[in-house]
């Protein structure tokens, strides 16, 4: 059973639905497995809780 973890900033539910569908479809196609065996976990991190290039993402 594949478990896919995605870390990202907050997105709306419709975008996440589409992402989960596409990721699941990719595993179904590549591994020839049932969609029911694919799990996708989305961890949303607020912009004030991560940084890049020495700055908080919220400050960009």
C-alpha positions as CSV (number, residue, x, y, z in Angstrom):
1,X,0.0,0.0,0.0
2,X,1.7,3.2,-1.1
3,X,1.5,6.2,1.2
4,X,2.3,9.5,-0.4
5,X,3.0,12.5,1.9
6,X,2.8,16.0,0.5
7,X,3.9,19.0,2.5
8,X,2.7,22.4,1.3
9,X,1.1,25.6,2.3
10,X,-2.6,25.8,2.7
11,X,-4.7,25.3,-0.5
12,X,-8.5,25.1,-0.9
13,X,-10.3,21.8,-0.8
14,X,-11.1,21.7,-4.5
15,X,-7.4,21.9,-5.4
16,X,-6.5,19.2,-2.9
17,X,-9.3,16.9,-4.3
18,X,-7.7,17.3,-7.8
19,X,-4.2,16.7,-6.4
20,X,-5.3,13.5,-4.5
21,X,-7.0,12.2,-7.6
22,X,-4.0,12.8,-9.9
23,X,-1.5,11.3,-7.5
24,X,-3.7,8.3,-7.0
25,X,-4.1,7.8,-10.7
26,X,-0.4,8.0,-11.2
27,X,0.2,5.2,-8.8
28,X,-2.6,3.1,-10.3
29,X,-1.1,3.5,-13.7
30,X,2.6,3.0,-12.7
31,X,2.1,0.1,-10.3
32,X,-1.0,-1.5,-11.7
33,X,-2.7,-1.5,-8.3
34,X,-6.2,-0.7,-7.1
35,X,-6.9,2.9,-6.2
36,X,-8.2,1.8,-2.8
37,X,-4.6,0.8,-1.9
38,X,-3.2,4.3,-2.4
39,X,-3.2,6.8,0.5
40,X,-2.3,10.4,0.1
41,X,-1.5,12.5,3.2
42,X,-1.5,16.3,2.9
43,X,0.3,18.2,5.6
44,X,-0.4,21.9,5.4
45,X,2.2,24.2,6.9
46,X,1.3,27.8,7.6
47,X,3.4,30.4,5.9
48,X,4.7,31.7,9.2
49,X,5.9,28.2,10.2
50,X,8.5,27.6,7.4
51,X,11.2,29.5,5.6
52,X,13.4,29.5,2.6
53,X,16.6,31.4,1.8
54,X,16.8,32.7,5.4
55,X,13.3,34.2,5.4
56,X,9.9,33.1,6.6
57,X,7.6,32.4,3.7
58,X,5.0,34.7,5.2
59,X,7.5,37.6,4.8
60,X,7.9,37.2,1.1
